[in-house]
């Protein structure tokens, strides 16, 4: 059960992260860049 839940959460998280990153990058690149790469700030 734990593995299944973790897998589902990981899949959902990956699905949410990818589209969110793309949309955020297009809408607010400066807002996401520092959050994603603090070193590149």
N, C-alpha and C positions, 0 to 999 in steps of 0.2 A: 504493500500500500504506500509506504513512504517513497519507495523508488518511483512508483507510478505518479504520485503527486508531484514529486520533484521534477520528473520528466515533463509533466504537463505544464508546471510552472515555468520551467526552462523554455519550453517551446513557446508558451504564451509571451514570456519576457522577450525572447529573441524576436518574435513577430512584432511585438510592440516597440521594441528598441529600434529596429531597422526602419520602419515607416516613420516613426517619430523623429529619428535622427535626420532622415531625408527631408521631411517637412520642416523641421526646425532649421535645418541648414539653409533651406530655400527662403524661409520666412525671416528667421533671426540668426544669421550666421555668427555675428559677434556674441550673441547670447549663448550659443551652444559651444562655440570654439573654446572659450576659456573653461567651460565646464568639462568638456571632453579632454582637452589637452592643456592642463594648467602650466605645463613647462613651456608651451608655445605662446603663452600669454604675451 
